[in-house]
Every structure is written in C-alpha cells, then in structure tokens.
Amino acid sequence: MDSALTTIGLPVALCIIMLGLGLSLTVRDFTRLLSMPWTIVLVLGCQILLLPLFCFGLVLVFVTRFDLSPLLAVGMMMMAASPGGTTASLYSYLFKGNVALNISLTAINSLTALVTLPLITGFSLGYFTEGGSIGLQTDKMVQVFAVILVPVAVGMLIRAKLTTFAERMEKPVKLGSVLVLVAVIVGAIAAEWANLPEYILSVGLMVLVFNVVSLATGYWAPRLVGTERPEAVASCMEIGLHNTTLSLTIAVTVLNSTEIAIPSAVYGVLMFFTAAVAGALLNRRGAREDRAGARVS
C-alpha cells in the first residue's frame, strides 16, 4: 500500500473530493436542517459519539482477546471517526431515502470532522501506542486539519465568488474524483494482492461487525423516535458509508503508516456490499409496510 499511487494518488483524490464538496456547499444545505432539527441531532449524535464509543469497546475486545496490533486499533478508531461519504447520497437515492437530508448531513458531518477526527486520532495514538499522547500529536492534528479544511475552504470560496463557474464544474469535479479514486483503489489492491488475505483475517470480522452495527443503528435509532422511513434510510446510509478516502489518506500521508490504513481499506470495499444488502432489505420491509397500510385503510 506504500506506493506512489497511494502516497500521491490518495491526496490528489481527497483534494478533488473535498474541493467538490466545497463547490457544492451553499447556505441552503444548512437551512434544510432547520426543518428537522431533532433528526439531525440524533443522526449526528450516533455518528460522532455513539458509534466511536462502540468502536472503542469493540477494539478493546479485539486487543485483549485476539491480540490486535496497536496500529490496527488506531486505524479502526480513525475509520470510525471519519464522516459519512458522498456515496451515501447515491445509495439513499437508489433505496428511496431522503437525499436532501443526506446532502445536509454529509456537509455538516464533514465540517464537524474538522474537529472530531483529529481529536479521536490523537486520542487513539496516545491510548494504543507506547509513549504516545495527545500533546505529542499536535503537529499531526494540524496536518489533518489542513488536509480536510483547505480544499473545502477553497471550494466554498469559489462557490461564493464564482457561482456559475462552480455549478458548471461540480459534475466534472465529482466525475474526476470518482475516476481518480477508482484508479487508486484498483492500483492499491493490485499492489497488495498477496497481502489481502492477511488484511482480511486481521480486521475483517471487526470491520464487518462495526459496519453492520452502524447500518442498523443508522436506521433503527431514528425509527424508534418516530422518524419517517425515507429519513431513516438516509440516516442508515449516511452512518454506514464512511469517507474512507479521508482516513486512508491521513493514515498513509500524515501518519506514514500503511498498517493504520488497513481497516479503512477493508471497510471501504466491504461497505458497498453491506449497504446494498441493507438497502434491499429495507425496501422489502417498506413494501410490506405499505401493503399492510393499504389493507388497513
């Protein structure tokens, strides 16, 4: 995983993706939140607090029972702290979720990650690695801030000053980010093909458990407080599909560790399949609920 494709390609892909996010951000993305404040608070609470705490407990179990390496533990925590990815909007659209909610959640969650991701990364390095502490990771945290913040800020500035140009460039930038990301992932998998079984054995079960719990929490937490199904589907995809490009890039380029990147790499592949299964199951459940409601009426 430590190749020119990942050390150069990943930062380029991330820069383009975060720039594209900035180009798409407007005041309307945030005013949408006003119509469903408690749903937003609940989803973000699950994403920012509940699931990282669950991941921490899960990692401790694997550290004590299965001798999980400290760097893989840090990688899991970093992956759990990464925000929802833009792919969540596509999956939400495919499975009848509230796409507008996904756009708003992705925007605010990405901005929140400017604070939470460096803090959780610093804490994890201090907790799981020998001799580490948050105080010793200040320079790394600053680098993480810069990696995330600068492209977003540039994109938002372009959007504010050159709105027509930003709207015209939004689709090409998104397409470019997808193409670069696919090239990086394919190249990284090809380069590490011989090591893939070892990676999957080391973190596969842990990643799968966390992913399934994330998807289930994303759907059922809103539903239990009376949120409608489209918003719950949007929440499911937002919480279950992480921006693993972000955590991968930070692991490889900022922390200089391919081992820390392994959980994000495995999660980044696995989540597309599990989210598709979850979406199909939720659609079937929704169809049954609709039929039952029609019979009652």
Secondary structure as a PSIPRED ss2 file (coil, helix, strand):
# PSIPRED VFORMAT (PSIPRED V4.0)

   1 M C   1.000  0.000  0.000
   2 D C   1.000  0.000  0.000
   3 S C   1.000  0.000  0.000
   4 A H   0.000  1.000  0.000
   5 L H   0.000  1.000  0.000
   6 T H   0.000  1.000  0.000
   7 T H   0.000  1.000  0.000
   8 I H   0.000  1.000  0.000
   9 G H   0.000  1.000  0.000
  10 L H   0.000  1.000  0.000
  11 P H   0.000  1.000  0.000
  12 V H   0.000  1.000  0.000
  13 A H   0.000  1.000  0.000
  14 L H   0.000  1.000  0.000
  15 C H   0.000  1.000  0.000
  16 I H   0.000  1.000  0.000
  17 I H   0.000  1.000  0.000
  18 M H   0.000  1.000  0.000
  19 L H   0.000  1.000  0.000
  20 G H   0.000  1.000  0.000
  21 L H   0.000  1.000  0.000
  22 G H   0.000  1.000  0.000
  23 L H   0.000  1.000  0.000
  24 S H   0.000  1.000  0.000
  25 L C   1.000  0.000  0.000
  26 T C   1.000  0.000  0.000
  27 V H   0.000  1.000  0.000
  28 R H   0.000  1.000  0.000
  29 D H   0.000  1.000  0.000
  30 F H   0.000  1.000  0.000
  31 T H   0.000  1.000  0.000
  32 R H   0.000  1.000  0.000
  33 L H   0.000  1.000  0.000
  34 L H   0.000  1.000  0.000
  35 S H   0.000  1.000  0.000
  36 M C   1.000  0.000  0.000
  37 P H   0.000  1.000  0.000
  38 W H   0.000  1.000  0.000
  39 T H   0.000  1.000  0.000
  40 I H   0.000  1.000  0.000
  41 V H   0.000  1.000  0.000
  42 L H   0.000  1.000  0.000
  43 V H   0.000  1.000  0.000
  44 L H   0.000  1.000  0.000
  45 G H   0.000  1.000  0.000
  46 C H   0.000  1.000  0.000
  47 Q H   0.000  1.000  0.000
  48 I H   0.000  1.000  0.000
  49 L H   0.000  1.000  0.000
  50 L H   0.000  1.000  0.000
  51 L H   0.000  1.000  0.000
  52 P H   0.000  1.000  0.000
  53 L H   0.000  1.000  0.000
  54 F H   0.000  1.000  0.000
  55 C H   0.000  1.000  0.000
  56 F H   0.000  1.000  0.000
  57 G H   0.000  1.000  0.000
  58 L H   0.000  1.000  0.000
  59 V H   0.000  1.000  0.000
  60 L H   0.000  1.000  0.000
  61 V H   0.000  1.000  0.000
  62 F H   0.000  1.000  0.000
  63 V H   0.000  1.000  0.000
  64 T H   0.000  1.000  0.000
  65 R H   0.000  1.000  0.000
  66 F H   0.000  1.000  0.000
  67 D C   1.000  0.000  0.000
  68 L C   1.000  0.000  0.000
  69 S C   1.000  0.000  0.000
  70 P H   0.000  1.000  0.000
  71 L H   0.000  1.000  0.000
  72 L H   0.000  1.000  0.000
  73 A H   0.000  1.000  0.000
  74 V H   0.000  1.000  0.000
  75 G H   0.000  1.000  0.000
  76 M H   0.000  1.000  0.000
  77 M H   0.000  1.000  0.000
  78 M H   0.000  1.000  0.000
  79 M H   0.000  1.000  0.000
  80 A H   0.000  1.000  0.000
  81 A H   0.000  1.000  0.000
  82 S C   1.000  0.000  0.000
  83 P C   1.000  0.000  0.000
  84 G E   0.000  0.000  1.000
  85 G C   1.000  0.000  0.000
  86 T C   1.000  0.000  0.000
  87 T H   0.000  1.000  0.000
  88 A H   0.000  1.000  0.000
  89 S H   0.000  1.000  0.000
  90 L H   0.000  1.000  0.000
  91 Y H   0.000  1.000  0.000
  92 S H   0.000  1.000  0.000
  93 Y H   0.000  1.000  0.000
  94 L H   0.000  1.000  0.000
  95 F C   1.000  0.000  0.000
  96 K C   1.000  0.000  0.000
  97 G C   1.000  0.000  0.000
  98 N C   1.000  0.000  0.000
  99 V H   0.000  1.000  0.000
 100 A H   0.000  1.000  0.000
 101 L H   0.000  1.000  0.000
 102 N H   0.000  1.000  0.000
 103 I H   0.000  1.000  0.000
 104 S H   0.000  1.000  0.000
 105 L H   0.000  1.000  0.000
 106 T H   0.000  1.000  0.000
 107 A H   0.000  1.000  0.000
 108 I H   0.000  1.000  0.000
 109 N H   0.000  1.000  0.000
 110 S H   0.000  1.000  0.000
 111 L H   0.000  1.000  0.000
 112 T H   0.000  1.000  0.000
 113 A H   0.000  1.000  0.000
 114 L H   0.000  1.000  0.000
 115 V H   0.000  1.000  0.000
 116 T H   0.000  1.000  0.000
 117 L H   0.000  1.000  0.000
 118 P H   0.000  1.000  0.000
 119 L H   0.000  1.000  0.000
 120 I H   0.000  1.000  0.000
 121 T H   0.000  1.000  0.000
 122 G H   0.000  1.000  0.000
 123 F H   0.000  1.000  0.000
 124 S H   0.000  1.000  0.000
 125 L H   0.000  1.000  0.000
 126 G H   0.000  1.000  0.000
 127 Y H   0.000  1.000  0.000
 128 F H   0.000  1.000  0.000
 129 T C   1.000  0.000  0.000
 130 E C   1.000  0.000  0.000
 131 G C   1.000  0.000  0.000
 132 G C   1.000  0.000  0.000
 133 S C   1.000  0.000  0.000
 134 I H   0.000  1.000  0.000
 135 G H   0.000  1.000  0.000
 136 L H   0.000  1.000  0.000
 137 Q H   0.000  1.000  0.000
 138 T H   0.000  1.000  0.000
 139 D H   0.000  1.000  0.000
 140 K H   0.000  1.000  0.000
 141 M H   0.000  1.000  0.000
 142 V H   0.000  1.000  0.000
 143 Q H   0.000  1.000  0.000
 144 V H   0.000  1.000  0.000
 145 F H   0.000  1.000  0.000
 146 A H   0.000  1.000  0.000
 147 V H   0.000  1.000  0.000
 148 I H   0.000  1.000  0.000
 149 L H   0.000  1.000  0.000
 150 V H   0.000  1.000  0.000
 151 P H   0.000  1.000  0.000
 152 V H   0.000  1.000  0.000
 153 A H   0.000  1.000  0.000
 154 V H   0.000  1.000  0.000
 155 G H   0.000  1.000  0.000
 156 M H   0.000  1.000  0.000
 157 L H   0.000  1.000  0.000
 158 I H   0.000  1.000  0.000
 159 R H   0.000  1.000  0.000
 160 A H   0.000  1.000  0.000
 161 K H   0.000  1.000  0.000
 162 L C   1.000  0.000  0.000
 163 T H   0.000  1.000  0.000
 164 T H   0.000  1.000  0.000
 165 F H   0.000  1.000  0.000
 166 A H   0.000  1.000  0.000
 167 E H   0.000  1.000  0.000
 168 R H   0.000  1.000  0.000
 169 M H   0.000  1.000  0.000
 170 E H   0.000  1.000  0.000
 171 K H   0.000  1.000  0.000
 172 P H   0.000  1.000  0.000
 173 V H   0.000  1.000  0.000
 174 K H   0.000  1.000  0.000
 175 L H   0.000  1.000  0.000
 176 G H   0.000  1.000  0.000
 177 S H   0.000  1.000  0.000
 178 V H   0.000  1.000  0.000
 179 L H   0.000  1.000  0.000
 180 V H   0.000  1.000  0.000
 181 L H   0.000  1.000  0.000
 182 V H   0.000  1.000  0.000
 183 A H   0.000  1.000  0.000
 184 V H   0.000  1.000  0.000
 185 I H   0.000  1.000  0.000
 186 V H   0.000  1.000  0.000
 187 G H   0.000  1.000  0.000
 188 A H   0.000  1.000  0.000
 189 I H   0.000  1.000  0.000
 190 A H   0.000  1.000  0.000
 191 A H   0.000  1.000  0.000
 192 E C   1.000  0.000  0.000
 193 W H   0.000  1.000  0.000
 194 A H   0.000  1.000  0.000
 195 N H   0.000  1.000  0.000
 196 L H   0.000  1.000  0.000
 197 P H   0.000  1.000  0.000
 198 E H   0.000  1.000  0.000
 199 Y H   0.000  1.000  0.000
 200 I H   0.000  1.000  0.000
 201 L H   0.000  1.000  0.000
 202 S H   0.000  1.000  0.000
 203 V H   0.000  1.000  0.000
 204 G H   0.000  1.000  0.000
 205 L H   0.000  1.000  0.000
 206 M H   0.000  1.000  0.000
 207 V H   0.000  1.000  0.000
 208 L H   0.000  1.000  0.000
 209 V H   0.000  1.000  0.000
 210 F H   0.000  1.000  0.000
 211 N H   0.000  1.000  0.000
 212 V H   0.000  1.000  0.000
 213 V H   0.000  1.000  0.000
 214 S H   0.000  1.000  0.000
 215 L H   0.000  1.000  0.000
 216 A H   0.000  1.000  0.000
 217 T H   0.000  1.000  0.000
 218 G H   0.000  1.000  0.000
 219 Y H   0.000  1.000  0.000
 220 W H   0.000  1.000  0.000
 221 A H   0.000  1.000  0.000
 222 P H   0.000  1.000  0.000
 223 R H   0.000  1.000  0.000
 224 L H   0.000  1.000  0.000
 225 V C   1.000  0.000  0.000
 226 G C   1.000  0.000  0.000
 227 T C   1.000  0.000  0.000
 228 E C   1.000  0.000  0.000
 229 R H   0.000  1.000  0.000
 230 P H   0.000  1.000  0.000
 231 E H   0.000  1.000  0.000
 232 A H   0.000  1.000  0.000
 233 V H   0.000  1.000  0.000
 234 A H   0.000  1.000  0.000
 235 S H   0.000  1.000  0.000
 236 C H   0.000  1.000  0.000
 237 M H   0.000  1.000  0.000
 238 E H   0.000  1.000  0.000
 239 I H   0.000  1.000  0.000
 240 G H   0.000  1.000  0.000
 241 L C   1.000  0.000  0.000
 242 H E   0.000  0.000  1.000
 243 N C   1.000  0.000  0.000
 244 T H   0.000  1.000  0.000
 245 T H   0.000  1.000  0.000
 246 L H   0.000  1.000  0.000
 247 S H   0.000  1.000  0.000
 248 L H   0.000  1.000  0.000
 249 T H   0.000  1.000  0.000
 250 I H   0.000  1.000  0.000
 251 A H   0.000  1.000  0.000
 252 V H   0.000  1.000  0.000
 253 T H   0.000  1.000  0.000
 254 V H   0.000  1.000  0.000
 255 L C   1.000  0.000  0.000
 256 N C   1.000  0.000  0.000
 257 S C   1.000  0.000  0.000
 258 T H   0.000  1.000  0.000
 259 E H   0.000  1.000  0.000
 260 I H   0.000  1.000  0.000
 261 A H   0.000  1.000  0.000
 262 I H   0.000  1.000  0.000
 263 P H   0.000  1.000  0.000
 264 S H   0.000  1.000  0.000
 265 A H   0.000  1.000  0.000
 266 V H   0.000  1.000  0.000
 267 Y H   0.000  1.000  0.000
 268 G H   0.000  1.000  0.000
 269 V H   0.000  1.000  0.000
 270 L H   0.000  1.000  0.000
 271 M H   0.000  1.000  0.000
 272 F H   0.000  1.000  0.000
 273 F H   0.000  1.000  0.000
 274 T H   0.000  1.000  0.000
 275 A H   0.000  1.000  0.000
 276 A H   0.000  1.000  0.000
 277 V H   0.000  1.000  0.000
 278 A H   0.000  1.000  0.000
 279 G H   0.000  1.000  0.000
 280 A H   0.000  1.000  0.000
 281 L H   0.000  1.000  0.000
 282 L H   0.000  1.000  0.000
 283 N H   0.000  1.000  0.000
 284 R H   0.000  1.000  0.000
 285 R H   0.000  1.000  0.000
 286 G H   0.000  1.000  0.000
 287 A H   0.000  1.000  0.000
 288 R H   0.000  1.000  0.000
 289 E H   0.000  1.000  0.000
 290 D H   0.000  1.000  0.000
 291 R H   0.000  1.000  0.000
 292 A H   0.000  1.000  0.000
 293 G H   0.000  1.000  0.000
 294 A H   0.000  1.000  0.000
 295 R H   0.000  1.000  0.000
 296 V H   0.000  1.000  0.000
 297 S C   1.000  0.000  0.000
